[in-house]
Amino acid sequence: MSVPGRRDSLLGIALKSYRQRHHLRVMLKIYSAMIMKLLNTSLLHCAIVVGALLAAPLEGAATTGPDQSGDPGWPRAKTSNGNRLIVYQPQVDNWKSFKN
């Protein structure tokens, strides 16, 4: 013999357990969709920033060149009272054992 009240309580527990599992599955789907949307948005933002950085020229690199830097390069020439002095880049004649 089975007790009618016990069967109803077991059925109620089973339904409650099913509802909880179903609720967890639904919440998992919602959270995973939210995470995917966030990741896709973050990747899109990263791609936009990287593209903008690559497309825009660097301010310092665009304005400086060999002609515009403070260093005139070698050889260097100086003219004074009709006389011209040319200075060539210094070079080492001898360096024993590469020590001072």
C-alpha angles and dihedrals in degrees: 000000000000127000112239094214093052092053092052092049092050090049090049091051091049092050091047090050091049092050091050092050091046090049090050091050091050092048091048091053091049094048093046090050090050092049092049091050090050092048093048091049092048092049090049091051091049091050091050093050093047091047092050092049092050094045097048116076117234111258096224095044094049095055102037123074136146091278096048101044122098091248112084092197130228137340098037120204130200125186123197128166091346093309119117123207119194118195118194126205111277116250131190115249098188133004113177113215088340091276133125 
